[in-house]
Amino acid sequence: MEHPSSSGGGMRVEDEVEVEFPLSSISDLSLDSASTSGSAPGMARLSRYRGAPRLRFFLNGEDVGGLDVESAQVFQLGPIQSVCIAEQPDKSKQLCQNTAAFKIQFKTEEESRAFHQRFKCWKDEYFGQGGKLIVSSGSTGTSKSKFDEKIEASSAKMYFHYYGQLLHQQNMLQDYVRTGTYYAAVVENRADFSGRVVVDVGAGSGILSLFAAQAGARHVYAIEASEMAEYARKLIAGNPALSDRITVIKGKVEEVELPEKADILISEPMGTLLVNERMLESYVIAGDRFLVPGGKMFPTVGRIHVAPFSDEYLYIEIATKALFWQQHSYYGVDLTPLHGAAFQGYFSQPVVDAFDPRLLVAAPLFHIIDFTKVKEEDLYEIDIPLKFTATVGTKVHGIACWFDVLFDGSTVPRWLTTAPGSPTTHWYQLRCVFAQPFFVMCGQEITGRLHMIAHNAQSYTIYLTLSAKMWGPGAEQGEILQTSSGKFDLKEPYYRISQPQAYQAPEDQQQPLPFQPQDLNVQPQDVEETDLLEPTQNSGIDFS
Ligand SMILES: C[S@@+](CC[C@H](N)C(=O)[O-])C[C@H]1O[C@@H](n2cnc3c(N)ncnc32)[C@H](O)[C@@H]1O
């Protein structure tokens, strides 16, 4: 038997918790006194320590011992009672016993079943049929998960390192349009959460789990792959009115197991242009793995909106950046051989900023992704045919994109929008700018294709083509007059954000939009006050 003392003080730091099961009692049968517990709250924890699996028991948060997983066997004594037996590892022979044993009692039959299932999978994952440890330090299983198969390890490492830091979680929490809309969507749809099992997919700080618990969830499983899981545990424990009903599980949604199915998933998987980060795929996988048939997903549907725009200032700004490479004598060196490549490079960066919707030259169209129906593979390649009618005669510099998502609650359906002209979010909007803009006349048809192909660095390569068709007499022959195209890497955007943009209400605007504001697909409730309430005014969650 491994005792806490045998691993020294560093053990707790390196122990990576996989899953925990609440116990109503624990008895250490190997001690002379036979029992170490009574009715104090206990817990069985499956974790990794230096890549090796561990099973340990806790009473009142204190480590009371563990078992060597390789030799451990678990026998059910009754519906909620089990005994776990293992050989003594060498290092704790000082206890002069050959076997270690704990009698444990679960609170419910469901939790007992879940523990037995998870323990079996856990042993199989690590030791297979042959009984040899088959994982190396830090990895969690024998075969690669769907996530590991398609995502480059270096990209995933940086990604989870980023989300493991509180400052980045704070950035999202302080986007009050985002967090306020999630809060409103949950509390206004209490009926969808009350008494339900909820899974928070990519829980981060645990904020959405806490919202779900506030709305009366029976239990919330908060799955988070980054080190943020530890902070989430802390935040949740610091809100004791809710903490009993939330279990944080550290791991990828593609890999972890849950003791029961969920009635509803909650998640914030949206990246720039909705799909950046490729977390939508994890959200869809979570739906397949954890949701009961017909269960809800919050958000339910996402839409990518696209429209051509005209912005000469932006075009000049980008082209000017490459001028550096036009110098013939930079410390005596001719830089011009690289000017073409630099010019291309700057125009391959999608621009992220908040722009004035009056820059749009046609009413937008949108592409729907229904998270409850889409298959994960459908997101590997997204093809959006484009067709617009110009509402002004001007130069077209590219396309502008934004997204919105719907929380299809049973009581109040609610939209979160990132549209231009709506209160700005941390996603802003995204524009793909052509190196070669083209002219259109008012009424001219613009056609094209927005083709996005996922890559293994958790983002997309965007291929964009726009053509202006012949206009006026002879238009029926559909002749293409001009075409522009570009290739953009969504992973490498140009963040053109200088100052917070003041929201200008439509009535304050001097120039009218070139089309009806409802064409932006902004729902009336999107700009309501409730979206912008700050957590201290509102949610009652203790962040201290
Ligand atoms: C955009 S953040 C949202 C955090 C939190 N839900 C919120 O709304 O503030 C996404 C979180 O999901 C986590 N995540 C992304 N992919 C994941 C995966 N496949 N499995 C588990 N967690 C994941 C990230 O580490 C990150 O903390």
The ligand as a MOL file (V3000), in Angstrom:
LIG
                    3D

  0  0  0     0  0            999 V3000
M  V30 BEGIN CTAB
M  V30 COUNTS 27 29 0 0 0
M  V30 BEGIN ATOM
M  V30 1 C -13.3030 29.3520 -24.8440 0
M  V30 2 S -12.8250 28.5960 -23.3580 0 CHG=1
M  V30 3 C -14.3490 28.6750 -22.4200 0
M  V30 4 C -14.1410 28.5150 -20.9260 0
M  V30 5 C -15.4080 28.5840 -20.1010 0
M  V30 6 N -16.3700 27.5670 -20.4690 0
M  V30 7 C -16.0630 29.9300 -20.2100 0
M  V30 8 O -17.1070 30.0390 -20.8530 0
M  V30 9 O -15.5280 30.9060 -19.6680 0 CHG=-1
M  V30 10 C -12.7020 26.9200 -23.8280 0
M  V30 11 C -12.1440 25.9930 -22.7760 0
M  V30 12 O -12.2780 24.6750 -23.2420 0
M  V30 13 C -11.0990 23.9340 -22.9670 0
M  V30 14 N -11.0140 22.8800 -23.9950 0
M  V30 15 C -10.8330 23.0450 -25.3210 0
M  V30 16 N -10.8430 21.8740 -25.9550 0
M  V30 17 C -11.0490 20.9330 -25.0070 0
M  V30 18 C -11.1710 19.5150 -25.0430 0
M  V30 19 N -11.0840 18.8550 -26.1910 0
M  V30 20 N -11.3770 18.8730 -23.8810 0
M  V30 21 C -11.4720 19.5500 -22.7090 0
M  V30 22 N -11.3480 20.8800 -22.6120 0
M  V30 23 C -11.1570 21.5690 -23.7490 0
M  V30 24 C -9.9940 24.9550 -23.0450 0
M  V30 25 O -8.8520 24.5460 -22.3150 0
M  V30 26 C -10.6690 26.1930 -22.4860 0
M  V30 27 O -10.4680 26.3360 -21.1110 0
M  V30 END ATOM
M  V30 BEGIN BOND
M  V30 1 1 1 2
M  V30 2 1 2 3
M  V30 3 1 2 10
M  V30 4 1 3 4
M  V30 5 1 4 5
M  V30 6 1 5 6
M  V30 7 1 5 7
M  V30 8 2 7 8
M  V30 9 1 7 9
M  V30 10 1 10 11
M  V30 11 1 11 12
M  V30 12 1 11 26
M  V30 13 1 12 13
M  V30 14 1 13 14
M  V30 15 1 13 24
M  V30 16 1 14 15
M  V30 17 1 14 23
M  V30 18 2 15 16
M  V30 19 1 16 17
M  V30 20 1 17 18
M  V30 21 2 17 23
M  V30 22 1 18 19
M  V30 23 2 18 20
M  V30 24 1 20 21
M  V30 25 2 21 22
M  V30 26 1 22 23
M  V30 27 1 24 25
M  V30 28 1 24 26
M  V30 29 1 26 27
M  V30 END BOND
M  V30 END CTAB
M  END
